[in-house]
Amino acid sequence: NIMGSIPRATKEALRMPPAANSSVAEAFRSLLTSLTGGSKQQPTRVLLITSAEPQQGKTTTTASLAKALAERGMNVVAVDCDMRRPKLHEYFELPNESGLANILENQSDLKAELRHAGDCISVLTSGTQPANPSQLLGSPNMAKVVNELRQQFDFVLLDTPALLAVSDTPAILQNVEIANNVDAFLVVVRQAHAQRGPLQAASKLIKKFADGSAGILLVE
């Protein structure tokens, strides 16, 4: 299920307000219509963003979606679940001394770690790199964080590691409480690197553990 195709954007471009008639802005408007059904008033939604393999543009997509949702007046939080290769904090120029990992290890709490990143945008960075990311991401504490964010925000964006690279995202999906809280899954793939095998394997993993709808986003 192809949900859309977007031009690739750089971190520098993301820090500038996109022109309303730009190809990037129009592509994300189309994607948001697919995700929200075109309605301006939607119930709280949790979107898990991943890729089959690394370096496909999922973090860029997460940051761009957060900005596009905020422009619609939605209160959005972007969560960096990639504790091995965190990047989301760089897009929003935020520190990453602590964050999600510290909450999951009971060293901090959600209120202390949420960072304001613009009008209607909050970011939960990955935090101190732990020794056991998969164990933390599949834990009851992670389920609790996702549930709390769902209650607080209109839209929750979970930027997760590549499905086939490490066991972290499968660990999230295997926690039934987390998987049931995710309304949709977005698998990001660069068009030039798209291969049927990895995409099929990623789709099978999602379908095995989760009931939410899944779609593919092509990055040009």
Secondary structure, DSSP 8 states (H G I E B T S, - for coil): -EEEEE----HHHHTS---TTSHHHHHHHHHHHHHHTT-SS---EEEEEE-SSSSSSHHHHHHHHHHHHHHTT--EEEEE--SSS--HHHHTT---SSSHHHHHTTSS-HHHH-EE-STTEEEE---S--S-HHHHHTSHHHHHHHHHHHHH-SEEEEE---TTTSSHHHHHHHSHHHHTT--EEEEEEEGGG--HHHHHHHHHHHHHH--SEEEEEEE-
